[in-house]
Amino acid sequence: MAANICRTHTARHAFNRELSGRDVKVLTLDDFDLRGKTVLLRVDINCPIDPHTLEILGTKRIEESIASLDSLRDSKVVIASHQGRVGNNDYTGMSKHAEVLQKVTGRDIKYVEDVIGTTAQQEIAKMKNGDIILLDNLRLCAEENYEFAPKDTTKTIMISRLSKLFDLCVLDSFPSAHRSHPSIVGFPQVLPACAGRIVEREMRNLDDIMTVAKAPHVIVLGGSKVPDRLEAIRMLIQNGRADHVLLTGLIGNVFMRAQARIKSPLGIKLENEVVAKAHALIGEYPDVFATPVDVAIDKDGERVEMDVREMSRGDKVYDLGPKTVEYYSRLITGAGTVFISGPAGFFENEKFSYGTNRLLGAVANSMATTIVSGGHLTSALRMQGLTDKINHISTAGGALVLYLTGQKLPMIKALEDAAVRDRQKWVCNGPPTGIQVNEPSMVQSAARKSS
């Protein structure tokens, strides 16, 4: 199906362009006329889920997908996303996501309780122009739970079964851009591929910001995905993007454990390994890291603040204390660039939202160039009415951290490779009939910007 995809209109200029000053060869939705075509739209609408009711707690990522859907109004669109991880409380089907999508788009969304089976294939085959299907959780397919070498993703059952049903794939899952999963790097190897509106916006805005970013660079890291963050921290420091690293949340606990300031085990996966890595980082860069001096714990349902040295074995840290917040806020105020990712504690519980809210306030009121990352912090910003005071807000977490290190993310590499591959085909042989290749809008945007 993917063979019939382009009109006799040269595409050579669509690939030779600069994106905000950095040579990034990717195509966008503006480069194609996809009317009547069947399009796979890979998004990341992985949302926070209430562990008791399984209701969606935040819909920001779903709302962000509207921009690409609006650009595909005359296409047959198959939306694909994951939700949670196998074994976790947020690992659910996508029926609730379909309901939210239908509400925010005002369009009919057909939920298909299948991913790669006969039901999914039949539903895709009978779509009409303007139809939208949402497949079930991609991670119900075992292959999507593993990282592959890019070339090996094309050998997966997911790619072999579904790719023949699509004319093009649109990658708009920036929060998952650092994952080498079949749905992210497999489809663009066998189909024409372009960036969706979220990915296009993220790349343009972040590159613009990083060209004007100035020292000192203050990184505020929280959240729970510790292994990914440890390697990213090292790369940020080595690339001159982290003069101060202020630690909160679970990763802060890991570093305090490495400093022997938390005496009892944290009870997390690979604890000995991540604590050893944190200890090594502190040894290599002793003047870079700041860890909490006081914390808040839960005692019989109440918030109790204490010096870290007063903690007893078994005490669980739920938030930062006021002294730590004051110290971190001073460093943020004196920064040239601030990047904050991940909540400072269990901010969903109002009793433990203090640290997260106060740090976000300090970031919003600073004179620095500011980047806020991750779905939790995005939600907290909106609740405080601070979104207008931040230079760039992204629902991406780990992917954004790695992007700022300068590392090439698997999804971005896949988009660039697809663009180069198709350029060679179209320049040598002429584009096949089907999808129209438009003049590159991003070249026009760059020209307008430079004039």
N, C-alpha and C positions, 0 to 999 in steps of 0.2 A: 504493500500500500504506500509505503514511503517513497517509492520510486517516482510517483507522479506528483511532483511538489513545486515546481517553479515555472515561471513564465519567461519568455525570451527577453529578458531585461538584465543587462549586465550587473553583476553583484560585486565586481572587483573592488569598488570604492567602499562598499559596506564593511569591509574587513580592515582596511588600512586607515585607521583613525586612532586618535588618542582620546581616552576617557579621563577628563579632568586632569590632563597633564601627564598621565601615566599610560604607557602603551599597553592597553588591554583590548585584545581583539575578541570581542563578543558581539553577537547580534542581539537585537531586542525585538519586541513585538512590532515596532514601527518599521522594521525591515521586511515585513511580510503582509500580504493580503491573504488572510486565512478564512475567507468566507466559504462556507460549505465544507470545510475540512474538519477532520477528526483529530482533536488535540489532547494530548496528555498534559495536564497541568499539575506538576508536582509542587505542592505547597507544604508548609509546616504549620498546621493548625493544632499542634500538640498543646493542649490547654491545661491549666491547673484544675484538678478534680477534687471535689469534696470526698474524702475517703469513706464517709458514712452514707451519704445519699447518692454518690457517684454523679452529682450534678456538676456542670461546668461552672467554675468560679470566676473566670476571666475570659472575655471573648475578643481581646485586642487582636490576636493573631488571625482569628476568623474574619474580623472586620477588615484587616489589611489586605486580605485576598480579593476584596471587591475590585480593586483597581485593575488587576489582570483579567478578571471575569468581564468587566465592562469592555475591555479591549477585544474580547473574544465573543461578543454578543451574537455574532452571525456564524459562529462555529459550533461544532458538536464537542462539548468539553467534558472530559473525564478527569475529575479531581481525585488526587491520591495523596494521602498523608499517613503518618503514623500517630499513635497516641500512647504515651507512656512506654515503660519497659516491662518485659515479661517478668512476672513475679511481684511487681510493684502495685500499689493501690490505684495508681492512675492508668493502669493497663486496661483499657475498655474498648468496646466497639465504637462506631462512629455515628450511631443513630442520633444522639443528642447534637452532634456537630451539624448534621444535616438540618435539624430543626432550626438551629441558630443561623445557619447559612441562608435558609429560606426566608427567615425573618429579616435579616440585615440586607439581603439583596432584593427582596420583593419578587423573586423569581421561583419557579418550581424547581426543587432539587430532588432528584430521585436517588434514594439511598439503596445501594445494592449490597446485600449482606454476603459479599464474596470479594475475593481479590483477584485470583488468577484462574479460577475454575470455570466450568461450563456456563454457569449462570452469568458471571461477569462478562465473559466473551460474547454471549448471546445478546445481552443488554446493550453492549457497546455497538455491536454490529447493526442493530435496528434503530440507532439514534437518528434524529432529524435535526436540521439546522436550528440552533437556539436551545437545544436540549442540554441539560447539565446532569451528570451522574456523579455521585460521591461513592467511591469504593469503600469497603470496610478497612479497618486498621491494617496497614501494610505489614506490620510486624506479626500478624497472624500467619504470614508466610515466613517460614523459618529462615529463608535466605536473607531476609531483610534485617535480621538480628546480628549479622556478622559483617565485619569489614573485609573487603576483598582487594587484591591487586586489581587496578582498573580493568586490565584486559580480561581478567577472569569473570568479571560481572556479566560479560556478554554470553557466558556459558550457562548462566542460571536459567531455571525454568521460568521465572518471572519474565525475563527479557524475551526468551524464545516464544512464549505463548502470547504475550501482549503486544510486543513491538509491531507485529504484522497488522495490527488493528488501527495504527495511528499514522497520520501524515507528518506530524511534528511533535516534539516535546518541548514544553515551556518549563524551565526550572525557576521556581520562585520560592525556594525553601532556604533562604539565607541562614536561618538559625541552625540548619542541618548541613551547611555547606562544608563543614570539616569532617563529614562522615563519608567513607567510601563504600556506600551501600548500593545495591543494584539499581534501585529507583532513582538514584542521584547521579551515578557515573556510568551506569550501564546503558540506559536508553539513549543518551547523547552520542554514544559510540556507533549506534546502528540507525539513528534517525537524525534528520536535521534538527537543530536545537537552538534555542535562544533564551535569553534572560527575561524573566517576568518583571513586572513593575517594581516589586519590592527589592529584588536583587539589583536592578538598574539604579534605583534610588540609593540603596546602601552604598554601592560602589562609588557612585558619583559624589555623594555627600562626604563619605569617609575620606576619599582621596583629597577632596577640597580642604577638609579640616586638617588632615595631616600635613599638608603643604604649608600651613600657617601655624601649626602647633609649636609652642615654645616651652622652654624649661622654666622652672622645674616641673617635671612630669610627676604627678601624684596619682598612683593607682590604688583604688579602694576595692578590695576583693572580698566577697563573701560567698554565700551559697554553699552547696553540698557536693558538687562534682569535683572532688579534690584531685584525683590523678591527672585529669586534663589540665587543671590550673597550674600544677607544679611545674610542668615543662614549659607552659606558656610564660610563667613568671620569669624563668631563667632567660627565655628568648627576649622578653621585653627589656630586661636589665641589660643584656648583652647588646641590644640594638639601640640603647640610649633612650628608651621609651618609659623608663621607670627609675626616677631618682629616689622616690619614697614609695614603699608598698605598705599600705595600711590594711591589716588583716582583721576580718570579722567572720561571723558565722562559723560553720564547721571547719573551714580551712584555717580560721584563727585558732580554733581549738587544737587542730593538728600541730600547729607551730608552738602553741603553749605546751602541748604534750612533749614536743621535741626539746623544749627548754626545761622540761621537768617541773613546770609550774602547775600542770594538771597531773595529779598523781595516779588516778585510776584510768584503766583502759576506756577508750571512747566507744568501743563496740561497733566499729565500722569495718567494711571490707578492706582487706590488704593493709590493715592498720600498721603493722610493723614496717612494711615497705614504704608507705607514704610518710610515716613519721621519720624514718631514716633519711628520706629525700629532703624533707623539710629541714632536718638537722644539718644536712650537708649544705643547703642553700644559705642558712644562717651563718655557717662557717665561712663560706665563700664571700658573702656580701653582708657583713655584720652591721654596716651603717645604713642599710637600705630598709630593713624591715622594722615595723612597729606592731606590737601585739597588745592586746587589752591589758590594762592595769586594774580595772574593776569590771565586774560583770553583774548580771541579774540572773538569779535562779528561780525556779518554781518551788515554793515551799507551801504545801497544803493548799494549792490553788492561788497563792498570792505571790506577787513579785517581791523578791528580797534581793537587795543590792549589797555587794560585799567586795572587798579587795580580793584579788585573785589568790593572794597568799593565805586568805582565810578559808578557802574552799576546803570542804571535807571530801574524803573519798566517796565517790558515788554522786556528788552534786553534778547536775546537768546545766550547762550554760544555755540560757534562752535569749539573752540580749546583752548588749554593751551597757556598762555603767556610765554615769555622768562625767567622771574624770576622763575616761577614755574618749568619750564623745567630744569633750572640750579640747583635748589635745589633738585629736584627728581634725577637728574643725579648724584649728589654727593652721595646720599644715595645708589644708584645702584652701583656706583664705589666701595663703601666700603662694599658691601654685600658678604656673602659666598655663598648664593643661591638666585637666582632671578627667580621669576615666573611672567610673564606678560600675561594678557588676556584682550582682547577687545581694540579697538582703543581709542585714547585720544580725538577724536572729529570727525568731518565730513571729514575724511581724503581722501575720494573719490574726494572731491573738492580740487584742488592743493593749493588754498589759505589757506586752513585749515588743511593741512597735516603736518605742521611744528611739532606740538607736538608729533604726532605718530612717525614720522620719526626720530626725535632727541632722543626720549626715546629708540626706537629700536636700534639706533646707540650706545647709552650708554650701553645697555644690551649686544650687540654683542662685544663691546670692553672691557667689564669688565673681571676680573679674576675669576668671580663666576661661579658656576654651573648654567646653564641657561635653562629655559623652556619657550617656546613661544607657546601660545594657541589661537586657533580660526582662522576661515577662513580668516577674514579681515587682521589680523596681518601676517598670512602666505603669503598672496598676497603682502603685503607691504614689507616683508622681501625679497621676490623674486625680486621685482622691484628695491630694493636697492642693490641687490647682496650680502646679508649678511647671507644667509642660512648656509654657511659652518662654521660660527663663533658661532653657537648655538648648545648646547648639545642635545636638543630634541625639535622638532617642531611637533605640533599636530594641526590638523584642528578642534579638539574637543574644546569646550568652557566650558560650565557649567558642563559637565560630567567629564572633566579633573580636574576642581576645586574641585569637590566633591570627586573624586578618591584620590586626594592628601590629603584630610582630613582623609583618612582611612575609610571612609564610604563605605559599601558594595553597589555597584550599582546594580539595579534590573537585568540588563542584565547579569552581571558577576555572580550574585547569581543564575540566571536561568541556565547558562552554568554549574556551579558547581553542581547544583541539578540534572541536566540531566545526568552528568557524573556518579555521585554516584548511581543514579537510574539504569542506564544501566549496571554499573559494577555489581550490585547485581543480575540483571537478567542474565547476561552473565556468571558470576562465578557459580551461582547456577544451571542454566539450559543449559549452553553452548550457544554460540551465534547462532542465526538462520542463515539460508543460505541467501546469497545476498551480502551485502557490506562487503568487506574484511576489517578486522581490522589489521592494520600494527603494527609493533613494534613501541613503542612511541619515536618519533624522539627527543622530548624535553628532555627525559632522557639522550639520547645520547649527546645532546647539553650541558646539565649540566655536564656530565662526561668529555667532552672535555674541558669545561671551568675550571673544578677543577683540571685537570691534568697538 
